[in-house]
Amino acid sequence: MNVVDGLYPEGVALVFGGSGGVGSAICAELASKGVNVVSTYNSNVSRATEMAEEIRASGGSIDIAKL
């Protein structure tokens, strides 16, 4: 099991503010461990979309949602 050693047993994590510097790093790390990530953003849809595309291109699973 590589979903962060059972920390996320369902394999899903919600990251608030995931398009920012620290948030995007958290999203990328979780996705690289096999976690399905849902990331929120407030106003910068272009950065959120870019971050999600980068994660998907590296094989990760992520969805974005505006708060």
C-alpha positions in Angstrom: 0.0 0.0 0.0 1.4 3.3 -1.0 -1.4 5.7 -0.1 0.8 7.4 2.5 1.0 4.3 4.6 -2.7 4.1 5.5 -3.0 7.8 6.5 -5.6 8.2 3.8 -7.3 4.8 3.8 -9.8 5.9 1.1 -7.1 7.5 -0.9 -8.6 11.0 -1.1 -7.2 14.3 0.4 -8.8 17.7 0.3 -6.2 20.5 0.2 -7.5 24.1 0.8 -5.5 26.7 -1.1 -3.7 24.1 -3.2 -2.7 26.4 -6.0 -0.3 28.4 -3.9 3.3 27.6 -3.2 3.1 25.4 -0.2 -0.4 24.1 -1.2 0.8 23.0 -4.7 3.8 21.2 -3.2 1.5 19.4 -0.8 -0.8 18.4 -3.7 2.1 17.2 -5.8 3.5 15.1 -3.0 0.2 13.5 -2.1 -0.6 12.8 -5.7 2.9 11.2 -6.2 2.0 8.8 -3.3 -1.2 7.6 -5.0 -3.6 9.9 -3.2 -6.5 11.3 -5.2 -6.3 15.0 -4.5 -9.1 17.6 -4.5 -7.6 21.1 -4.4 -9.4 24.4 -3.8 -8.6 27.8 -5.1 -10.1 31.2 -4.5 -9.4 33.5 -7.5 -6.4 32.2 -9.5 -8.1 29.7 -11.8 -5.2 29.8 -14.3 -2.6 28.8 -11.6 -4.9 26.1 -10.2 -5.4 24.7 -13.7 -1.7 24.8 -14.5 -0.8 23.1 -11.2 -3.5 20.4 -11.9 -2.2 19.8 -15.4 1.4 19.4 -14.1 0.3 16.8 -11.6 -1.8 14.9 -14.1 1.2 15.0 -16.6 3.3 13.3 -14.0 0.6 10.6 -13.5 -1.2 12.0 -10.4 -4.9 12.3 -9.9 -6.3 15.8 -9.0 -9.5 17.8 -9.3 -9.8 21.5 -8.6 -12.8 23.4 -7.1 -13.4 27.1 -6.6 -14.4 28.1 -3.1 
